Every structure is written in structure tokens, then in C-alpha cells.
Amino acid sequence: MNSKILVVEDVPEMAELASMYLKKSGMTVESVGSAEEALEYIGKQMPDLIILDLNLPGMSGFDFLKKFRDEYNSSLPVIIVSARDADEDIIKGLGNGADEFVTKPYSPKVLTARVEAILRRQAKVTAAAEASYEFGPYTVLLNSCVLKKGPEKIPLSTKEYEVLEFLISHENEVLGPEKIYREVWKAQYGDITAVAVYVQRLRKKIEEDPSSPKYIKTVFGMGYKFEKGTI
């Protein structure tokens, strides 16, 4: 099981123990000591599962989890591991989007088994139900709101994904910025320059040369058009 696991734990000994057992099961593990470092990592590459401590320096595990779910619109599994075992903490963690809550001290063997079980379950669900859209080397997993380039996940914010999904759902159709804003932002009025900002962000992530885009093209005086292009 060659899955990428991100361990967010500020106690090096705890992070090393969890990492050792996960690696023995064939997983790739990256450890960071704060929520801020975790967000920086996710901004570059998306793991397959996150193991999250709550008592972190700076941003708390609760705040990280809420920010992660809000900004990345991700169904990616998160397991909380914490010495905090009060009912209200467990309820809050699960309510904020955690898939499991494991209290410390825990057995690293049991934690590894839980990780494997969640990943197996998610793989089955994805294989059975995932609709996808492909363009060039990219695949958009429409059910889980994920963009991939080959096996690598490309991090997208919620709004970046929504703009991309709207564009590909109107492939080869010229879309004015007013229409994109109205449909994606769900508002009749607002700052439509936001559309150009998000188009530029997407181009930086999917275009080989953002100044000469192959997929998200500008139709001058009219708006934007998404074309699949060629591999």
C-alpha cells in the first residue's frame, strides 16, 4: 500500500513512532510539527491521509481541520490522535470533519491497522463511484473534487476547483466573466475581477506556459473557453 501519509505531531518521539510503523506497512510518511507547516505541505502536494494531533504550537488541530475542510473541499481522511479524551473534544473533532478520533496513548500497530482500513474502504468507494474528466495529463475526480496529474494530487482551493469544474462542464463554450461569477459565486452582483484572478491561479497550476494557455483560453472581448487540448 504505497499511500502518502502526513503526520502532524509536535512531539518528535510520537511522530517517529507512528512513522516507523506506517513505513513498515509500505506507506510513504512525511512528518511536520505544526498546523502551519502542514498547510504549507498541502499547498505543494496532497497526501492520501492525515494523522492530526490537536495540541499543536500556534494554530490548533481543531482550527487546522476546519481550515483544511473549508479551503480544500476535500474528502481526504483525517485521523485525530490526542490525549484529550473528553466527550466534547471527540464530538468537536468528528463534527469538524475527522474520520476517526484515537486517544493517546495508543498502539502504533492498531493505528496503522486503522489507517489501512480507511484507505482500503476509500479506494473501494472511489473505484465504484468516481466519475472523472480527463484533459492532457490531468484527471479531475468529480465526486471527490480532486485534480490529479498522473498519480500526483494537485492542491486546489474550494473556489479554484469550482471555477475549473464550471469551465470543464462547458467545454468549448465561450463563457463571459459575468456568467462565471454568477454561477460559481452564486451572486448576481460583485467584483467580477475575481474571475480573472482565479483563472490566473488555475493557469499557473495546469498550464505548461500560463502566458500561452492550452486549456483555459481567453477569447478577447468575450471571456474564457476551456479546451481539452492534446497530450
N, C-alpha and C positions, 0 to 999 in steps of 0.2 A: 504494500500500500504506500505508493510514493506521493503522499499528500504533504502540503506545506502547512505547518502549524506555527502560529505566532503565540509565544508565551509572554504575557505582560505581568511581570512579577519583580518587585523591587528588592527582594531578598535573594541574593545570588545563589545561596545554597539550595533554596527551594526551586529556583528556576533550573539549576543544573540537574537536580534530581529528576524533575519532570522531563527535562530534555533528554536525559540519558535513556530513560525507559521508552520514550516515544521514538527515539532514533533506533533503538534495538528492534522496534517493530517496522522499521523501514521508512519512517517518515523523515522529512526534512524539517528542522526546527530552527526558528530564529527567536532569540530572547531579547526583550527590551525592559528597562527598569521604570518606565513612566508612561502615562497615557499620551503625553505629548510625543514621545518617541514612537509610540505605536501608531499615532495618526500620521506621522512623517513616513513611517514604513509603508502604511497602507496607501499613502499618496503615490508611492512608487510601484508597489506590487501588492496584489490582493492574496492573502493566504486562503486556505481551504477551511480553516477553523481557528478560533481564537480561544486561548485559555487566559482568563482575566482575574487578577486579584482586585479587591475593592479598595484596600488601604494603600493607596499609592501617593508618592510625593506630588504636590501640585494638583492637577485635575484628578478627581476621584474616579474609581472604576465605574460608579453609577453614572457620572457625568460623561465619561468616555463612551459608555454603552449607548446612552441616549443620543449623543452627537453622531456616533457611528451609524446608528439606525436611521437617524434623520437625514444625514448628508449623503449616505451611500445607498439608501433604499435596498439594503442587502438582506437576503435570506441566509447569509452565511452563518453557520452555527457558532455560538458563543457559550463556553462553559465557565461559569464563575467558580473560583476556588477562594474561600475566605474563612478566616477564623470567626467571622461574625455569623452567628447561628440563630439570631433572634428571628421569630416568625416574620416580623415586619421587614427585615432585611431580605429574607428569602423571597417574600411576596413582591417587594420592590424590584429586586433583581430580575425575577421572572416576568414581572409586569413591564419592565423596560426593554425586554426582548431577549433575555438569556434563555438558552435551551435547557440548561441544567444548572443546579447550584450544588457544589460539592464543598462540604465543610472541612476545614483543617483541624487536626492533622488527618491526612488521607493516605491511602495506599497508592503508590505510583502505579502499581500493576492494575489496580481497579480503575484508576483514572485513564490509563492507556486503553483498557477494555471499553470504557465509556466512549472515548474518542473514536475508536474503531467502529463501535456500534452506530454512532451518529453518522459517521462518514459513509458506512455501508447503506444505512437507511436513506440518506440523502441521495446517494448515487442511484439507488433503485427508483426513487421518486422522479429524479431528473431524467433518467433514461426512459421512463414510462410516459412522462407527461410534457417534456420540454419541447416547445416549439422554437424554431430557430430561423434566423435570416443570415445569409452569408454574402459578403462582398469582399473582393480581393482576398487577403489573408485573414480577414476578420469574421467572427461569428457572433451574432447577437442572440443571447439566450433570452427569449421574450418572457418566459414565465418567471425566471429568477432575476431579470433585469441586470444581466451581466454582459459585458463586452469582452471577447477573448481574441487574442492574436495567436493562433496555434493553441498551445496548452496554457499560455500566459494570460492571466486576467488583467485587463486594462482598467485602472480605477476611474470611475466616473461619479460625479456628484449626482444627486437625485435630478436636479434640473438639467444637467448635461445629458443624462440618459433620456429624459422626457423629450428634449429637443431632438436628439438623434432618432428616437423611436418615431416621433411625428414625421420627421423628414423621410425615413425609410418606408413608412406606411403610405407615403405619397410619392413613391419613386417615379422619377422622370416628369414630375409635375412642378411647374413654377409656383412657388409659394411666396406671397408678399410678407414682409415682416409683421404687418398688422394682423394677418391671419394666424401666423405662428404664435404671436404674443397672445392673441385672443384664445386660441385653442390650448396652448401649453400653460400659460399663466392663469387661465380661466378668468380673464378680466377684459372688459370692453375698452377700458382706458388705462393708460400707464406709460411708463418710459419704454418705448419700443426699441430704444438703442440697446436694451438688454439682449435682444435677439442677436445683434451683431457681436456682442461680447461673447455669448455662449457659442456662436458659430466659430469664432476665432479659437476658443478653447478646444472645441472638438477637432478643428483642423490640426491644431498642434499635437493632438493625440493620435489621429488616424491618418493624416496626410504625410507622405514622404517629404513633400515640399509644400508647406502651408501657403506660400505665396503663389503657388500654381496648383491649386487643388484638383484632384482627380475625382473625388467623390462628392463633396459639398461644393457645388459651383455657384458662383454669383452670376445672376442674369441682370445686367446693369439696367437700372431704372425700374426693375420689376421685383426682384427678390432673390430667392435661392432655389436651387434644384439639386436633388440627390440623384446621382447616377452610380450604378454598381461599378463601372469601370471594368478593367480586365486585370487578371492576376499577373 
